């Protein structure tokens, strides 16, 4: 692999924010182990992971294509690979198509129901944070369907908690673009109701997420490992809310990526250890 290919590969990973897969993948795995009552078989596990990665990569590349004009104008995003023309639009379109097909094929490899439900899309509104949350909340639902081939209430309860959790931290993240969004007529809660009120909504979302995570654990019959993970998640969300204020967004990376990346891992480990202990 030559330097040019390596550079393009690196830029593609940056384009789709591949490191942010840590938000959805552990919850997809939690949905899978809940459905299987332990680790799924190698076939199911492989295609579940591939479906999650392809789905997210498709969505992220589509977002960058749709937002290219605004990304170019925004000082925070103008150096991103597509906005700065480090990757050309035709390449990104091809990547998006390949990832979309990869997701559909991965779903088909799991079971017929997963295949039939695979062509889902989303659009942007003022409440885009909640739509993003719902999209990530589908990770355990999709994994459950992939393993069991049926639609059941439990993964939707977990998905509801994920939606509230993601909406909470995405509102925080969007605060740094509130001024730009207002100027260019873009939709976000901080641009519509102000940063201070948006942060209050974020805190309410995280309270709802913790409540739903707790209800999910009780419904699933999970024990102390999972409940400990929820308690640690509560501590981390309080910390996340405390380090971001309307007048100080300087610790955004720590609040957005570091804290939430650990939360998803903790929640998976807590659930998996309880399920494993019950085998």
C-alpha positions as CSV (number, residue, x, y, z in Angstrom):
1,X,0.0,0.0,0.0
2,X,1.6,3.3,-1.2
3,X,1.6,6.6,0.7
4,X,-1.2,8.0,-1.4
5,X,-3.5,5.1,-0.6
6,X,-2.6,5.2,3.1
7,X,-3.3,9.0,3.1
8,X,-6.7,8.5,1.5
9,X,-7.5,5.7,3.9
10,X,-6.6,7.9,6.9
11,X,-8.6,10.8,5.5
12,X,-11.6,8.5,5.0
13,X,-11.5,7.4,8.6
14,X,-11.3,11.1,9.6
15,X,-14.2,11.9,7.3
16,X,-16.6,9.4,9.0
17,X,-15.2,10.1,12.5
18,X,-14.4,6.4,12.8
19,X,-13.3,6.8,16.4
20,X,-16.9,7.8,17.3
21,X,-18.0,4.2,16.4
22,X,-17.3,3.6,20.1
23,X,-20.6,5.3,20.9
24,X,-22.8,2.8,19.1
25,X,-20.9,-0.5,18.8
26,X,-20.7,-1.5,22.5
27,X,-24.5,-1.0,22.7
28,X,-25.0,-3.0,19.6
29,X,-23.0,-5.8,21.2
30,X,-25.0,-5.4,24.4
31,X,-28.2,-5.9,22.4
32,X,-26.6,-9.0,20.8
33,X,-25.6,-10.6,24.0
34,X,-29.0,-9.9,25.6
35,X,-30.7,-11.5,22.6
36,X,-28.4,-14.5,22.6
37,X,-28.2,-14.9,26.4
38,X,-24.4,-14.8,26.0
39,X,-22.0,-14.4,23.1
40,X,-23.7,-14.9,19.7
41,X,-22.0,-17.4,17.4
42,X,-19.1,-16.2,15.2
43,X,-21.3,-15.8,12.1
44,X,-23.9,-13.6,13.9
45,X,-21.2,-11.6,15.8
46,X,-19.2,-10.9,12.6
47,X,-22.2,-9.7,10.6
48,X,-23.6,-7.7,13.5
49,X,-20.4,-5.7,13.8
50,X,-20.1,-5.2,10.1
51,X,-23.7,-4.0,9.8
52,X,-23.1,-1.5,12.6
53,X,-19.9,-0.2,11.0
54,X,-21.3,0.0,7.5
55,X,-24.5,1.7,8.7
56,X,-22.6,4.4,10.6
57,X,-20.1,4.9,7.8
58,X,-22.9,5.3,5.3
59,X,-24.7,7.8,7.5
60,X,-21.6,9.8,8.3
61,X,-20.4,10.0,4.6
62,X,-23.9,11.1,3.6
63,X,-23.9,13.8,6.2
64,X,-20.6,15.2,5.0
65,X,-21.9,15.2,1.4
66,X,-25.2,16.9,2.4
67,X,-23.3,19.5,4.6
68,X,-20.3,20.1,2.4
69,X,-21.2,23.8,1.7
70,X,-21.8,24.6,5.4
71,X,-18.7,22.7,6.5
72,X,-16.7,24.8,4.1
73,X,-18.0,28.0,5.6
74,X,-17.7,27.0,9.2
75,X,-14.2,27.8,10.7
76,X,-14.4,24.8,12.9
77,X,-15.0,22.3,10.0
78,X,-13.5,24.0,7.0
79,X,-10.4,21.8,7.2
80,X,-12.3,18.5,7.3
81,X,-11.3,16.2,4.4
82,X,-14.3,16.8,2.1
83,X,-14.7,20.5,2.9
84,X,-11.1,21.2,2.2
85,X,-11.1,19.0,-1.0
86,X,-8.5,16.6,0.4
87,X,-11.1,14.0,-0.7
88,X,-13.1,14.7,-3.8
89,X,-16.9,14.5,-3.9
90,X,-17.0,11.6,-6.4
91,X,-14.9,9.4,-4.1
92,X,-17.1,10.1,-1.1
93,X,-20.2,9.3,-3.1
94,X,-18.7,6.0,-4.1
95,X,-17.7,5.3,-0.5
96,X,-21.3,6.1,0.6
97,X,-22.8,3.7,-1.9
98,X,-20.4,0.9,-1.0
99,X,-21.1,1.3,2.7
100,X,-24.9,1.4,2.1
101,X,-24.7,-1.8,0.1
102,X,-22.4,-3.3,2.7
103,X,-25.0,-2.6,5.4
104,X,-27.8,-4.2,3.4
105,X,-25.7,-7.3,2.6
106,X,-24.7,-7.6,6.3
107,X,-28.3,-7.4,7.4
108,X,-29.2,-10.1,4.8
109,X,-26.5,-12.4,6.1
110,X,-28.1,-12.3,9.6
111,X,-31.8,-13.0,8.8
112,X,-34.7,-12.1,6.5
113,X,-36.3,-9.6,9.0
114,X,-33.0,-7.7,9.4
115,X,-32.7,-7.5,5.6
116,X,-36.3,-6.2,5.2
117,X,-35.7,-3.5,7.8
118,X,-32.3,-2.3,6.5
119,X,-33.2,0.5,4.1
120,X,-33.9,3.2,6.7
121,X,-33.0,6.9,6.3
122,X,-33.2,10.2,8.4
123,X,-33.6,13.9,7.7
124,X,-32.7,17.0,9.7
125,X,-35.0,19.1,11.8
126,X,-34.7,21.5,14.8
127,X,-34.6,18.3,16.9
128,X,-31.8,16.7,15.0
129,X,-30.1,15.8,18.2
130,X,-33.0,13.4,19.0
131,X,-33.0,12.0,15.5
132,X,-29.3,11.2,15.8
133,X,-30.0,9.7,19.2
134,X,-32.8,7.5,17.7
135,X,-30.4,6.4,14.9
136,X,-27.8,5.2,17.4
137,X,-30.6,3.8,19.6
138,X,-31.4,1.4,16.8
139,X,-28.0,-0.3,17.3
140,X,-29.2,-2.7,20.1
141,X,-32.6,-3.1,18.3
142,X,-30.9,-4.0,15.1
143,X,-28.5,-6.4,16.9
144,X,-31.4,-8.0,18.7
145,X,-33.3,-8.5,15.4
146,X,-30.2,-9.8,13.8
147,X,-29.8,-12.5,16.5
148,X,-33.4,-13.5,17.2
149,X,-35.1,-12.5,14.0
150,X,-38.0,-11.0,16.0
151,X,-39.1,-7.6,17.3
152,X,-39.4,-7.4,21.1
153,X,-39.8,-4.6,23.7
154,X,-36.6,-4.9,25.7
155,X,-34.1,-3.6,23.0
156,X,-36.4,-0.7,22.3
157,X,-36.3,0.3,26.0
158,X,-32.5,0.2,25.8
159,X,-32.6,2.1,22.6
160,X,-34.8,4.8,24.2
161,X,-32.1,5.3,26.9
162,X,-29.4,5.6,24.2
163,X,-31.5,8.1,22.3
164,X,-31.7,10.3,25.4
165,X,-28.0,9.9,26.2
166,X,-26.9,10.7,22.7
167,X,-29.2,13.7,22.4
168,X,-27.8,15.0,25.6
169,X,-24.2,15.0,24.6
170,X,-24.9,16.0,21.0
171,X,-26.7,19.1,22.3
172,X,-23.5,19.9,24.3
173,X,-21.4,19.4,21.2
174,X,-23.6,21.6,19.0
175,X,-23.2,24.5,21.5
176,X,-19.8,25.4,19.9
177,X,-21.6,26.1,16.6
178,X,-24.6,28.0,18.0
179,X,-23.5,31.3,16.5
180,X,-22.7,29.8,13.1
181,X,-26.0,27.9,13.0
182,X,-28.0,31.0,13.8
183,X,-26.2,33.1,11.1
184,X,-26.8,30.5,8.4
185,X,-30.3,29.4,9.4
186,X,-29.3,25.9,10.4
187,X,-31.3,23.8,12.9
188,X,-30.0,23.0,16.4
189,X,-31.4,23.6,19.9
190,X,-28.6,25.9,21.0
191,X,-29.2,28.1,18.0
192,X,-32.9,28.3,18.7
193,X,-33.2,28.6,22.4
194,X,-29.7,29.7,23.4
195,X,-26.8,27.8,24.9
196,X,-27.8,28.1,28.5
197,X,-31.3,26.6,28.0
198,X,-29.9,24.0,25.6
199,X,-27.5,22.8,28.3
200,X,-30.5,22.5,30.7
201,X,-32.3,20.3,28.1
202,X,-29.1,18.3,27.8
203,X,-29.1,17.6,31.6
204,X,-32.7,16.5,31.4
205,X,-31.9,14.2,28.6
206,X,-29.2,12.5,30.6
207,X,-31.5,12.2,33.6
208,X,-34.0,10.4,31.4
209,X,-31.2,8.2,30.0
210,X,-30.1,7.0,33.4
211,X,-33.7,6.3,34.4
212,X,-34.3,4.3,31.2
213,X,-31.0,2.4,31.6
214,X,-32.0,1.4,35.1
215,X,-35.5,0.2,34.0
216,X,-33.9,-1.8,31.2
217,X,-31.6,-3.6,33.7
218,X,-34.4,-4.4,36.0
219,X,-36.6,-5.6,33.1
220,X,-33.8,-7.8,31.7
221,X,-33.0,-9.2,35.1
222,X,-29.5,-7.9,35.1
223,X,-27.6,-7.6,38.4
224,X,-24.9,-5.7,40.3
225,X,-22.4,-5.4,37.5
226,X,-24.9,-3.7,35.2
227,X,-26.3,-1.5,38.0
228,X,-22.7,-0.5,39.0
229,X,-22.1,0.5,35.4
230,X,-25.3,2.6,35.5
231,X,-24.1,4.3,38.7
232,X,-20.7,5.0,37.2
233,X,-22.4,6.4,34.1
234,X,-24.3,8.7,36.4
235,X,-21.1,10.0,37.9
236,X,-19.5,10.5,34.5
237,X,-22.6,12.3,33.1
238,X,-22.6,14.7,36.1
239,X,-18.9,15.3,35.4
240,X,-19.6,15.9,31.8
241,X,-22.4,18.4,32.6
242,X,-20.1,20.2,35.1
243,X,-17.2,20.9,32.9
244,X,-19.2,22.6,30.2
245,X,-20.8,26.0,30.9
246,X,-22.4,28.6,28.6
247,X,-19.3,30.8,29.0
248,X,-16.7,28.0,28.8
249,X,-16.8,25.3,26.1
250,X,-13.0,24.8,26.1
251,X,-13.2,21.2,27.5
252,X,-15.6,20.0,24.7
253,X,-13.4,17.1,23.5
254,X,-13.1,15.7,27.0
255,X,-16.9,16.0,27.6
256,X,-17.9,14.7,24.1
257,X,-15.5,11.9,23.2
258,X,-13.6,10.8,26.2
259,X,-16.4,10.6,28.8
260,X,-19.1,9.2,26.4
261,X,-16.7,6.7,24.9
262,X,-16.1,5.2,28.4
263,X,-19.8,5.2,29.1
264,X,-20.6,3.0,26.2
265,X,-17.8,0.5,27.1
266,X,-18.9,0.5,30.8
267,X,-22.5,-0.2,30.0
268,X,-21.6,-3.1,27.7
269,X,-19.2,-4.6,30.2
270,X,-21.7,-4.4,33.0
271,X,-24.4,-6.1,31.0
272,X,-22.1,-8.7,29.6
273,X,-20.6,-9.7,32.9
274,X,-24.1,-10.1,34.4
275,X,-25.3,-12.3,31.5
276,X,-22.0,-14.3,31.6
277,X,-22.4,-14.8,35.3
278,X,-25.9,-16.1,34.8
279,X,-24.9,-18.8,32.3
